[in-house]
């Protein structure tokens, strides 16, 4: 391991320790009861807030509680129920197609293998990582959403924009048991402190570890006044 990589890994681990202290109870913000419901909610969360998804899914899951129900539903009804999440036609189409595959090929159960999840319509690595981590407790990779992408770049842990390449960089830096810990807590930090347009560097407890910190926002500690005898 090169000295540069070792230093970056050390800094990533220190960031992880601080994130755990800052957000000890952080967990998935999407409401669900089953792996299928988590899969559907995660598909809906693309280009949409978790809060909005959580407003939509209670009625969706009341009407269609499992993969079989979603697979046989009228597509137009799914579209109506998920309309407010944006891109609703494509999301509804993918949800139904994924559920049909789950019913016909996996006995109605969401598969537990990354390669099988990635075969489902509308499922890329982000969705697959969320489902595996939160529904099955399997850390198969690092979930890279817009917050994780932005903060990992700002923190100097990757130089890439492609989520797959960002994930590879983070996997190299973080221990596998903490892959989802990293993502979920970085998402919390991105929402609360390191916002996209106006990051609150002045109250960020990662500022001393961040090469992108806006020093103009960070107030240095006051210089002590020394009284001469």
C-alpha positions in Angstrom: 0.0 0.0 0.0 1.4 3.4 -1.0 1.9 6.1 1.7 -0.7 8.3 0.0 -3.3 5.5 0.0 -2.5 4.7 3.6 -3.0 8.3 4.7 -6.3 8.5 2.8 -7.5 5.3 4.4 -6.5 6.6 7.9 -8.4 9.8 7.3 -11.5 7.9 6.0 -11.5 5.8 9.2 -11.3 8.9 11.3 -14.2 10.5 9.4 -16.2 7.3 9.9 -15.5 7.3 13.7 -16.8 10.9 13.9 -19.8 10.2 11.8 -20.8 7.4 14.1 -20.5 9.7 17.1 -22.5 12.4 15.3 -25.3 10.1 14.1 -25.4 7.1 16.4 -29.0 6.2 15.6 -28.8 6.8 11.8 -30.8 4.3 9.8 -32.6 4.0 6.5 -35.1 6.8 6.2 -37.5 4.8 4.0 -40.5 3.1 5.7 -41.0 -0.5 4.8 -41.9 -3.9 6.4 -40.5 -6.4 3.9 -37.6 -6.6 1.4 -40.1 -6.1 -1.5 -41.4 -3.0 0.0 -37.9 -1.7 0.6 -37.0 -2.5 -3.0 -40.0 -0.6 -4.3 -39.4 2.4 -1.9 -35.8 2.6 -3.0 -36.8 2.6 -6.7 -39.2 5.4 -6.0 -36.6 7.4 -4.1 -34.6 8.1 -7.3 -34.8 11.9 -8.0 -37.1 12.2 -5.0 -36.9 12.8 -1.3 -37.4 10.0 1.2 -40.0 12.1 2.9 -42.1 12.2 -0.3 -41.7 8.5 -0.8 -42.9 7.8 2.7 -46.0 9.8 2.0 -46.8 7.7 -1.1 -45.9 4.2 0.0 -48.5 3.6 2.8 -51.4 3.6 0.3 -49.3 1.8 -2.3 -48.4 -1.0 0.1 -52.0 -1.1 1.5 -53.3 -1.8 -2.0 -50.4 -3.9 -3.1 -48.5 -5.4 -0.1 -46.2 -7.9 -1.9 -44.6 -8.7 -5.2 -47.5 -10.9 -6.4 -50.0 -8.1 -5.9 -47.8 -5.5 -7.7 -47.0 -7.9 -10.5 -50.8 -8.4 -11.3 -51.9 -4.8 -10.6 -53.2 -2.4 -13.3 -50.1 -0.4 -14.3 -52.2 2.8 -14.4 -53.2 2.4 -10.8 -49.5 2.1 -9.7 -48.8 5.1 -11.8 -51.5 7.1 -10.1 -50.3 6.1 -6.6 -46.6 7.0 -7.3 -47.2 10.0 -9.5 -45.9 12.6 -7.0 -42.5 11.0 -6.8 -41.6 12.1 -10.3 -40.8 10.0 -13.4 -43.8 8.0 -12.3 -44.4 6.2 -15.5 -40.9 4.7 -15.7 -40.9 4.0 -12.0 -44.2 2.2 -12.1 -43.1 0.2 -15.1 -39.9 -0.9 -13.5 -41.6 -1.7 -10.2 -44.1 -4.0 -11.9 -41.5 -5.6 -14.2 -39.2 -6.3 -11.2 -42.0 -7.8 -9.2 -43.0 -10.0 -12.0 -39.5 -11.3 -12.3 -39.4 -11.8 -8.5 -42.6 -13.9 -8.7 -41.6 -15.9 -11.7 -37.9 -16.5 -11.1 -37.4 -16.1 -7.3 -40.6 -17.5 -5.8 -41.9 -14.1 -4.7 -38.8 -13.3 -2.6 -36.3 -10.6 -3.3 -33.0 -12.3 -4.1 -30.1 -12.0 -1.7 -27.3 -11.9 -4.3 -26.0 -8.7 -5.9 -25.8 -10.3 -9.4 -29.4 -11.4 -9.2 -30.7 -8.1 -7.9 -29.0 -6.3 -10.8 -31.0 -8.4 -13.2 -34.3 -6.8 -12.0 -35.6 -3.9 -14.0 -34.9 -0.5 -12.5 -32.3 -1.9 -10.1 -28.7 -0.6 -10.2 -26.0 -1.0 -7.5 -27.4 1.8 -5.3 -30.8 0.1 -4.9 -29.2 -3.3 -4.6 -26.8 -2.2 -1.9 -29.7 -0.6 0.1 -31.8 -3.7 -0.1 -29.0 -6.1 0.8 -27.8 -4.0 3.7 -31.1 -3.0 5.3 -33.4 -6.0 4.4 -30.8 -8.7 4.8 -27.9 -7.3 6.8 -25.5 -8.0 3.9 -22.8 -5.4 3.2 -22.1 -6.2 -0.5 -21.0 -2.7 -1.4 -21.1 1.0 -0.6 -24.4 2.8 -1.4 -23.6 5.9 -3.5 -26.4 8.4 -3.8 -26.1 12.1 -4.5 -25.0 12.9 -0.9 -22.4 10.2 -0.7 -21.1 11.2 -4.2 -20.8 14.9 -3.2 -19.3 14.4 0.2 -16.8 11.7 -0.8 -15.5 14.1 -3.4 -15.4 17.1 -1.1 -13.6 15.0 1.5 -11.0 14.1 -1.0 -11.7 10.3 -0.9 -12.4 10.0 -4.6 -11.9 12.1 -7.7 -14.6 10.4 -9.8 -18.1 11.3 -10.7 -19.3 7.8 -11.8 -21.0 6.1 -8.8 -19.4 2.7 -9.6 -15.9 4.1 -9.6 -16.7 6.1 -6.4 -17.9 2.9 -4.8 -14.7 1.1 -5.7 -12.6 3.9 -4.2 -14.6 3.8 -0.9 -14.5 0.0 -0.7 -10.7 0.2 -0.8 -10.7 2.7 2.1 -13.4 1.3 4.5 -13.8 -2.0 6.3 -16.6 -4.1 4.9 -18.7 -4.2 8.1 -18.9 -0.4 7.9 -19.7 0.1 4.2 -23.4 0.8 4.9 -22.6 2.7 8.1 -20.5 5.1 6.0 -23.3 5.7 3.4 -26.2 6.2 5.8 -24.3 8.5 8.1 -22.8 10.5 5.2 -26.3 10.9 3.9 -27.4 12.4 7.3 -24.4 14.7 7.2 -25.1 15.8 3.7 -28.7 16.7 4.6 -27.9 18.5 7.9 -24.5 20.2 7.3 -22.7 19.6 4.0 -25.5 20.8 1.7 -24.9 21.0 -2.0 -25.2 24.8 -2.4 -24.2 26.2 0.9 -22.3 23.8 3.1 -22.1 24.9 6.7 -18.4 24.5 7.1 -18.5 26.7 10.2 -20.3 24.1 12.2 -18.9 21.0 10.5 -17.1 18.6 12.9 -15.2 17.1 9.9 -13.8 20.5 8.8 -10.2 19.8 9.9 -10.3 16.6 7.8 -11.8 18.2 4.7 -9.6 19.5 1.9 -12.6 21.4 0.5 -13.5 23.3 3.6 -14.3 27.0 3.1 -11.9 28.5 5.6 -13.6 31.9 5.3 -16.6 30.3 7.1 -14.5 28.7 9.9 -13.9 30.9 12.8 -10.5 30.2 14.4 -10.4 30.0 18.2 -9.7 33.3 19.9 -6.1 34.2 20.7 -5.6 34.1 24.5 -4.9 37.4 26.1 -1.7 37.4 28.0 -1.3 40.0 30.7 2.3 40.9 31.4 3.3 41.4 35.0 
